[in-house]
Amino acid sequence: MLRLSRKMLFALEALVDIAYNARPEPVQSKEITRRQGIPQRYLEQVMQQLVHAGVLKGVRGPKGGYRLARERRRITVGEIIRVVGAFEQMEEEDGEGNPMSSELGKKVVQPLWGELHDTIMEKLDSISVEDLCRRAESAGVRSEGRERMDFSI
């Protein structure tokens, strides 16, 4: 199975948490930490990257937190992965920092991994945060944002 970095998993979980538990006021990072178990120090790093990339908006103040910068249907998993950098090109190096690769590696193996990467990213670009929220709903994941809504007049 393909393994994503913890940072990438934290970013996806946090972003879906914000979208899924959205309500009028911003979602505070301590709420995300409580619900998802993401360590606060990792969460803040990831959130700042997403704010700088224009995926999230940070709201300051005592009732501050984070909200999506765009509609959740307009944010894709592929975009999040590019922001956080889940896939890194790994090359073996010799003792002097020069990449080591045989002719077979350069002409066959590396192009294969490049093709796989492109295919995976194409698929991830087709999945929106909205799609993940729908999956959460159909899986029966509780939404605190919806529970707090009051529709009485």
N, CA, C and O of each residue as an XYZ file, in Angstrom:
612
protein
N       0.847     -1.187      0.000
C       0.000      0.000      0.000
C       0.889      1.245      0.000
O       1.929      1.278      0.657
N       0.477      2.239     -0.724
C       1.173      3.517     -0.780
C       1.066      4.207      0.574
O      -0.024      4.301      1.139
N       2.173      4.684      1.089
C       2.156      5.350      2.392
C       2.304      6.851      2.214
O       3.201      7.327      1.518
N       1.407      7.584      2.855
C       1.508      9.037      2.868
C       2.210      9.459      4.144
O       2.170      8.746      5.147
N       2.844     10.600      4.108
C       3.516     11.106      5.301
C       2.464     11.465      6.364
O       1.305     11.731      6.042
N       2.886     11.466      7.615
C       1.980     11.855      8.698
C       1.492     13.286      8.484
O       0.331     13.604      8.743
N       2.382     14.132      8.014
C       2.036     15.524      7.761
C       0.896     15.614      6.751
O      -0.024     16.416      6.912
N       0.965     14.782      5.703
C      -0.086     14.786      4.686
C      -1.404     14.296      5.271
O      -2.454     14.887      5.019
N      -1.355     13.229      6.044
C      -2.572     12.714      6.665
C      -3.165     13.751      7.610
O      -4.380     13.948      7.628
N      -2.317     14.419      8.396
C      -2.789     15.468      9.302
C      -3.467     16.589      8.520
O      -4.523     17.081      8.920
N      -2.857     16.992      7.404
C      -3.420     18.078      6.595
C      -4.795     17.700      6.052
O      -5.732     18.495      6.121
N      -4.914     16.500      5.517
C      -6.205     16.059      4.985
C      -7.261     15.959      6.082
O      -8.388     16.422      5.911
N      -6.892     15.356      7.199
C      -7.843     15.212      8.303
C      -8.291     16.573      8.827
O      -9.477     16.789      9.077
N      -7.346     17.480      8.991
C      -7.677     18.811      9.517
C      -8.580     19.571      8.547
O      -9.556     20.195      8.962
N      -8.257     19.520      7.271
C      -9.057     20.250      6.286
C     -10.472     19.680      6.184
O     -11.442     20.435      6.117
N     -10.591     18.374      6.172
C     -11.921     17.760      6.117
C     -12.672     18.043      7.412
O     -13.884     18.257      7.391
N     -11.964     18.047      8.540
C     -12.602     18.378      9.818
C     -13.205     19.775      9.762
O     -14.344     19.977     10.184
N     -12.457     20.731      9.249
C     -12.952     22.108      9.150
C     -14.168     22.173      8.236
O     -15.161     22.822      8.566
N     -14.095     21.508      7.095
C     -15.209     21.524      6.142
C     -16.425     20.799      6.702
O     -17.554     21.260      6.533
N     -16.209     19.688      7.354
C     -17.308     18.843      7.829
C     -17.983     19.405      9.075
O     -19.187     19.234      9.266
N     -17.210     20.072      9.914
C     -17.743     20.628     11.153
C     -17.981     22.125     11.044
O     -18.111     22.810     12.058
N     -18.040     22.637      9.818
C     -18.204     24.073      9.598
C     -19.496     24.589     10.214
O     -20.528     23.917     10.232
N     -19.394     25.784     10.706
C     -20.540     26.520     11.245
C     -20.207     27.993     11.071
O     -19.155     28.306     10.515
N     -21.034     28.889     11.511
C     -20.740     30.306     11.253
C     -19.385     30.784     11.805
O     -18.687     31.542     11.132
N     -19.006     30.357     13.009
C     -17.722     30.816     13.553
C     -16.596     29.887     13.092
O     -16.849     28.727     12.767
N     -15.363     30.382     13.061
C     -14.219     29.574     12.615
C     -13.995     28.364     13.530
O     -14.389     28.366     14.696
N     -13.362     27.348     12.981
C     -13.038     26.141     13.742
C     -11.669     26.365     14.390
O     -10.692     26.677     13.709
N     -11.615     26.202     15.700
C     -10.361     26.409     16.427
C      -9.484     25.161     16.354
O      -9.978     24.034     16.323
N      -8.174     25.393     16.326
C      -7.241     24.271     16.201
C      -7.354     23.309     17.380
O      -7.144     22.108     17.212
N      -7.682     23.816     18.571
C      -7.811     22.911     19.725
C      -8.992     21.952     19.536
O      -8.968     20.830     20.041
N     -10.037     22.398     18.801
C     -11.166     21.513     18.507
C     -10.735     20.397     17.556
O     -11.128     19.242     17.721
N      -9.929     20.752     16.563
C      -9.429     19.753     15.605
C      -8.542     18.758     16.338
O      -8.639     17.551     16.114
N      -7.677     19.262     17.213
C      -6.806     18.391     17.996
C      -7.631     17.424     18.838
O      -7.320     16.236     18.914
N      -8.671     17.933     19.461
C      -9.529     17.084     20.307
C     -10.232     16.011     19.479
O     -10.265     14.843     19.868
N     -10.794     16.409     18.339
C     -11.560     15.459     17.529
C     -10.681     14.465     16.793
O     -11.018     13.283     16.713
N      -9.554     14.924     16.250
C      -8.738     14.076     15.383
C      -7.486     13.526     16.050
O      -6.841     12.628     15.509
N      -7.137     14.051     17.211
C      -5.947     13.563     17.903
C      -4.643     13.998     17.244
O      -3.606     13.362     17.435
N      -4.692     15.064     16.478
C      -3.486     15.571     15.812
C      -2.709     16.420     16.808
O      -3.277     17.343     17.392
N      -1.427     16.136     17.018
C      -0.639     16.957     17.938
C      -0.650     18.424     17.514
O      -0.488     18.740     16.335
N      -0.842     19.308     18.479
C      -0.968     20.747     18.219
C       0.214     21.308     17.438
O       0.019     22.136     16.547
N       1.434     20.879     17.750
C       2.610     21.441     17.077
C       2.630     21.097     15.588
O       3.039     21.924     14.774
N       2.199     19.894     15.222
C       2.116     19.528     13.804
C       0.972     20.258     13.125
O       1.097     20.727     11.994
N      -0.135     20.346     13.829
C      -1.326     20.958     13.259
C      -1.071     22.410     12.860
O      -1.429     22.820     11.756
N      -0.464     23.180     13.738
C      -0.225     24.596     13.443
C       0.672     24.784     12.223
O       0.444     25.691     11.422
N       1.684     23.939     12.074
C       2.571     24.028     10.905
C       1.792     23.795      9.617
O       1.917     24.550      8.653
N       0.991     22.743      9.618
C       0.207     22.390      8.437
C      -0.815     23.477      8.118
O      -1.004     23.842      6.958
N      -1.472     23.990      9.156
C      -2.501     25.008      8.941
C      -1.893     26.274      8.337
O      -2.494     26.892      7.459
N      -0.729     26.654      8.793
C      -0.084     27.844      8.243
C       0.266     27.658      6.773
O       0.133     28.590      5.981
N       0.711     26.462      6.403
C       0.994     26.193      4.992
C      -0.278     26.347      4.160
O      -0.251     26.930      3.076
N      -1.379     25.828      4.669
C      -2.649     25.894      3.941
C      -3.187     27.325      3.872
O      -3.822     27.699      2.886
N      -2.938     28.123      4.906
C      -3.334     29.535      4.877
C      -2.508     30.278      3.825
O      -3.056     31.026      3.016
N      -1.194     30.072      3.840
C      -0.321     30.757      2.880
C      -0.647     30.373      1.436
O      -0.448     31.170      0.519
N      -1.142     29.166      1.236
C      -1.483     28.704     -0.111
C      -2.883     29.144     -0.538
O      -3.281     28.907     -1.679
N      -3.635     29.784      0.365
C      -4.966     30.251      0.013
C      -6.051     29.182      0.082
O      -7.131     29.355     -0.482
N      -5.769     28.087      0.767
C      -6.766     27.027      0.935
C      -7.628     27.319      2.159
O      -8.834     27.073      2.154
N      -6.996     27.848      3.205
C      -7.692     28.219      4.442
C      -7.543     29.711      4.693
O      -6.641     30.361      4.164
N      -8.453     30.245      5.516
C      -8.326     31.608      6.038
C      -8.146     31.481      7.540
O      -8.887     30.760      8.209
N      -7.162     32.183      8.059
C      -6.967     32.230      9.495
C      -7.692     33.436     10.058
O      -7.581     34.538      9.521
N      -8.432     33.235     11.133
C      -9.172     34.314     11.773
C      -8.568     34.515     13.160
O      -8.513     33.579     13.957
N      -8.117     35.730     13.446
C      -7.490     36.034     14.734
C      -8.527     36.421     15.778
O      -9.673     36.734     15.458
N      -8.096     36.390     17.027
C      -8.962     36.829     18.117
C      -9.408     35.680     18.997
O      -9.118     34.518     18.713
N     -10.124     36.015     20.082
C     -10.527     34.995     21.056
C     -11.448     33.927     20.458
O     -11.444     32.785     20.919
N     -12.218     34.275     19.461
C     -13.075     33.280     18.815
C     -12.533     32.943     17.427
O     -13.272     32.521     16.538
N     -11.228     33.139     17.266
C     -10.578     32.894     15.987
C     -10.389     31.420     15.710
O     -10.725     30.564     16.529
N      -9.855     31.149     14.563
C      -9.626     29.779     14.142
C      -9.411     29.752     12.642
O      -8.783     30.644     12.073
N      -9.942     28.712     12.010
C      -9.748     28.539     10.575
C     -11.076     28.264      9.891
O     -11.981     27.647     10.454
N     -11.159     28.742      8.658
C     -12.290     28.395      7.800
C     -11.747     28.214      6.388
O     -10.648     28.664      6.066
N     -12.532     27.553      5.561
C     -12.113     27.346      4.178
C     -12.076     28.685      3.447
O     -12.932     29.543      3.663
N     -11.087     28.854      2.586
C     -10.965     30.084      1.810
C     -11.858     30.035      0.567
O     -12.185     31.072     -0.011
N     -12.243     28.837      0.166
C     -13.124     28.649     -0.991
C     -14.160     27.580     -0.649
O     -14.065     26.912      0.381
N     -15.142     27.429     -1.523
C     -16.132     26.368     -1.338
C     -15.417     25.023     -1.317
O     -14.423     24.826     -2.016
N     -15.928     24.111     -0.518
C     -15.249     22.827     -0.375
C     -15.250     22.007     -1.662
O     -14.411     21.123     -1.831
N     -16.164     22.285     -2.551
C     -16.163     21.570     -3.836
C     -15.052     22.074     -4.759
O     -14.745     21.434     -5.765
N     -14.451     23.212     -4.423
C     -13.393     23.794     -5.257
C     -11.984     23.535     -4.713
O     -11.005     24.057     -5.246
N     -11.887     22.740     -3.668
C     -10.580     22.373     -3.110
C     -10.399     20.876     -3.330
O     -11.242     20.077     -2.921
N      -9.295     20.496     -3.979
C      -9.076     19.077     -4.265
C      -7.996     18.483     -3.370
O      -7.157     19.192     -2.812
N      -8.044     17.177     -3.253
C      -7.030     16.452     -2.486
C      -5.662     16.665     -3.139
O      -4.656     16.804     -2.443
N      -5.625     16.690     -4.467
C      -4.363     16.928     -5.167
C      -3.739     18.264     -4.800
O      -2.523     18.363     -4.632
N      -4.570     19.292     -4.675
C      -4.061     20.614     -4.289
C      -3.446     20.568     -2.888
O      -2.381     21.138     -2.654
N      -4.109     19.902     -1.982
C      -3.606     19.800     -0.607
C      -2.263     19.075     -0.593
O      -1.337     19.492      0.102
N      -2.159     18.004     -1.352
C      -0.913     17.238     -1.417
C       0.218     18.099     -1.979
O       1.348     18.038     -1.494
N      -0.084     18.890     -2.989
C       0.958     19.760     -3.548
C       1.416     20.810     -2.536
O       2.603     21.127     -2.458
N       0.474     21.345     -1.765
C       0.814     22.365     -0.771
C       1.703     21.776      0.321
O       2.720     22.364      0.688
N       1.317     20.626      0.830
C       2.019     20.033      1.966
C       3.253     19.253      1.528
O       4.187     19.080      2.311
N       3.265     18.781      0.281
C       4.432     18.061     -0.221
C       4.505     16.631      0.252
O       5.510     16.224      0.835
N       3.467     15.862      0.015
C       3.421     14.478      0.473
C       4.340     13.574     -0.319
O       4.913     12.630      0.225
N       4.484     13.858     -1.600
C       5.332     13.026     -2.430
C       6.631     13.756     -2.680
O       6.641     14.863     -3.219
N       7.695     13.150     -2.299
C       9.002     13.745     -2.535
C       9.799     12.803     -3.407
O       9.753     11.585     -3.233
N      10.527     13.373     -4.344
C      11.361     12.541     -5.188
C      12.558     12.091     -4.370
O      13.279     12.906     -3.794
N      12.755     10.798     -4.328
C      13.867     10.247     -3.548
C      14.908      9.701     -4.508
O      14.614      8.859     -5.356
N      16.103     10.184     -4.364
C      17.209      9.695     -5.178
C      18.336      9.287     -4.251
O      18.635      9.978     -3.277
N      18.952      8.171     -4.559
C      20.134      7.782     -3.798
C      21.288      8.665     -4.245
O      21.407      9.030     -5.415
N      22.127      8.992     -3.282
C      23.262      9.858     -3.590
C      24.556      9.159     -3.223
O      24.596      8.328     -2.315
N      25.619      9.510     -3.945
C      26.927      9.012     -3.557
C      27.446      9.862     -2.401
O      26.732     10.757     -1.948
N      28.606      9.630     -1.929
C      29.159     10.349     -0.788
C      29.345     11.841     -1.015
O      29.526     12.583     -0.050
N      29.305     12.302     -2.261
C      29.506     13.707     -2.579
C      28.218     14.438     -2.931
O      28.265     15.562     -3.431
N      27.072     13.821     -2.680
C      25.794     14.472     -2.939
C      25.300     14.363     -4.366
O      24.336     15.031     -4.740
N      25.947     13.531     -5.171
C      25.531     13.358     -6.562
C      24.547     12.191     -6.672
O      24.757     11.148     -6.052
N      23.476     12.357     -7.456
C      22.513     11.260     -7.602
C      23.169     10.038     -8.240
O      23.948     10.149     -9.187
N      22.831      8.869     -7.693
C      23.337      7.612     -8.251
C      22.176      6.910     -8.933
O      21.128      6.702     -8.322
N      22.352      6.552    -10.167
C      21.336      5.793    -10.864
C      21.977      5.127    -12.062
O      22.798      5.717    -12.763
N      21.586      3.894    -12.277
C      22.095      3.160    -13.428
C      21.334      3.585    -14.677
O      20.347      4.316    -14.600
N      21.805      3.119    -15.817
C      21.103      3.410    -17.068
C      19.696      2.823    -17.030
O      18.746      3.453    -17.494
N      19.561      1.615    -16.477
C      18.250      0.977    -16.359
C      17.335      1.792    -15.446
O      16.151      1.970    -15.732
N      17.902      2.282    -14.345
C      17.119      3.107    -13.426
C      16.640      4.389    -14.084
O      15.481      4.775    -13.938
N      17.533      5.044    -14.807
C      17.193      6.310    -15.452
C      16.206      6.145    -16.598
O      15.339      6.996    -16.795
N      16.326      5.068    -17.349
C      15.521      4.920    -18.561
C      14.262      4.073    -18.383
O      13.357      4.128    -19.216
N      14.199      3.285    -17.296
C      13.054      2.401    -17.131
C      12.330      2.640    -15.807
O      11.129      2.913    -15.796
N      13.049      2.538    -14.702
C      12.404      2.589    -13.387
C      11.917      3.994    -13.059
O      10.760      4.159    -12.671
N      12.755      5.002    -13.202
C      12.340      6.365    -12.883
C      11.169      6.847    -13.748
O      10.251      7.473    -13.219
N      11.168      6.575    -15.065
C       9.989      6.954    -15.856
C       8.714      6.228    -15.415
O       7.629      6.809    -15.451
N       8.836      4.967    -15.000
C       7.677      4.236    -14.493
C       7.099      4.938    -13.273
O       5.887      5.138    -13.197
N       7.948      5.316    -12.313
C       7.468      6.015    -11.116
C       6.890      7.375    -11.472
O       5.936      7.826    -10.838
N       7.450      8.029    -12.467
C       6.892      9.306    -12.929
C       5.482      9.139    -13.487
O       4.599      9.955    -13.220
N       5.276      8.074    -14.265
C       3.950      7.791    -14.816
C       2.951      7.489    -13.703
O       1.823      7.983    -13.720
N       3.372      6.678    -12.736
C       2.497      6.350    -11.602
C       2.136      7.609    -10.814
O       0.984      7.796    -10.422
N       3.119      8.462    -10.588
C       2.876      9.713     -9.870
C       1.843     10.556    -10.594
O       0.920     11.083     -9.973
N       1.997     10.687    -11.916
C       1.056     11.485    -12.700
C      -0.356     10.900    -12.632
O      -1.331     11.643    -12.522
N      -0.466      9.575    -12.696
C      -1.772      8.911    -12.627
C      -2.428      9.135    -11.261
O      -3.621      9.426    -11.175
N      -1.641      8.998    -10.211
C      -2.167      9.202     -8.852
C      -2.627     10.646     -8.676
O      -3.714     10.892     -8.153
N      -1.807     11.601     -9.110
C      -2.175     13.009     -8.958
C      -3.422     13.359     -9.773
O      -4.245     14.161     -9.330
N      -3.564     12.773    -10.942
C      -4.767     13.002    -11.751
C      -6.006     12.528    -10.982
O      -7.026     13.216    -10.962
N      -5.917     11.369    -10.359
C      -7.041     10.849     -9.577
C      -7.313     11.753     -8.373
O      -8.470     12.068     -8.095
N      -6.277     12.173     -7.659
C      -6.448     13.021     -6.477
C      -6.991     14.399     -6.845
O      -7.697     15.020     -6.050
N      -6.669     14.874     -8.030
C      -7.216     16.157     -8.493
C      -8.716     16.062     -8.786
O      -9.404     17.080     -8.857
N      -9.214     14.841     -8.953
C     -10.643     14.667     -9.239
C     -11.474     14.487     -7.960
O     -12.700     14.399     -8.031
N     -10.823     14.433     -6.801
C     -11.528     14.250     -5.530
C     -11.515     15.564     -4.763
O     -10.452     16.103     -4.456
N     -12.696     16.074     -4.458
C     -12.800     17.346     -3.741
C     -13.013     17.107     -2.246
O     -13.331     15.999     -1.815
N     -12.833     18.160     -1.480
C     -13.131     18.103     -0.047
C     -14.619     17.814      0.146
O     -15.004     17.138      1.100
N     -15.443     18.320     -0.749
C     -16.880     18.011     -0.718
C     -17.111     16.506     -0.815
O     -17.936     15.954     -0.087
N     -16.382     15.843     -1.715
C     -16.505     14.386     -1.855
C     -16.139     13.679     -0.550
O     -16.803     12.722     -0.152
N     -15.091     14.146      0.109
C     -14.674     13.530      1.376
C     -15.703     13.778      2.474
O     -15.927     12.909      3.316
N     -16.326     14.946      2.475
C     -17.384     15.239      3.442
C     -18.588     14.320      3.227
O     -19.200     13.850      4.186
N     -18.913     14.075      1.980
C     -20.014     13.146      1.676
C     -19.682     11.739      2.162
O     -20.540     11.032      2.693
N     -18.421     11.344      1.971
C     -18.002     10.023      2.458
C     -18.126      9.940      3.973
O     -18.568      8.925      4.512
N     -17.735     11.005      4.655
C     -17.840     11.038      6.117
C     -19.289     10.910      6.549
O     -19.611     10.175      7.483
N     -20.157     11.631      5.860
C     -21.586     11.582      6.195
C     -22.155     10.187      5.969
O     -22.874      9.668      6.823
N     -21.841      9.573      4.825
C     -22.378      8.238      4.541
C     -21.757      7.176      5.448
O     -22.350      6.116      5.650
N     -20.567      7.450      5.996
C     -19.937      6.519      6.936
C     -20.456      6.713      8.361
O     -20.093      5.962      9.266
N     -21.306      7.724      8.554
C     -21.886      7.949      9.873
C     -21.001      8.719     10.834
O     -21.197      8.652     12.047
N     -20.018      9.457     10.298
C     -19.149     10.270     11.155
C     -19.958     11.446     11.689
O     -20.626     12.152     10.934
N     -19.886     11.642     12.998
C     -20.630     12.710     13.667
C     -20.066     14.079     13.292
O     -18.848     14.244     13.217
N     -20.923     15.046     13.060
C     -20.513     16.418     12.760
C     -20.971     17.332     13.880
O     -22.169     17.553     14.055
N     -20.025     17.864     14.637
C     -20.370     18.785     15.721
C     -20.993     20.065     15.178
O     -21.850     20.661     15.830
N     -20.577     20.489     14.006
C     -21.128     21.700     13.405
C     -22.611     21.573     13.132
O     -23.368     22.515     13.367
N     -23.033     20.427     12.641
C     -24.454     20.213     12.366
C     -25.253     20.052     13.645
O     -26.404     20.483     13.718
N     -24.653     19.436     14.654
C     -25.353     19.243     15.925
C     -25.638     20.563     16.610
O     -26.631     20.691     17.327
N     -24.777     21.545     16.398
C     -24.940     22.846     17.063
C     -25.891     23.775     16.329
O     -26.281     24.816     16.858
N     -26.267     23.403     15.107
C     -27.176     24.278     14.356
C     -28.563     24.204     14.965
O     -29.042     23.130     15.328
N     -29.189     25.339     15.071
C     -30.538     25.420     15.616
C     -31.445     25.975     14.548
O     -31.301     27.124     14.130
N     -32.389     25.149     14.103
C     -33.280     25.561     13.038
C     -34.621     26.061     13.543
O     -35.529     26.307     12.749
N     -34.757     26.214     14.861
C     -36.027     26.669     15.390
C     -36.168     28.179     15.220
O     -35.179     28.911     15.186
N     -37.399     28.622     15.115
C     -37.660     30.048     14.895
C     -38.347     30.628     16.121
O     -38.658     31.818     16.148
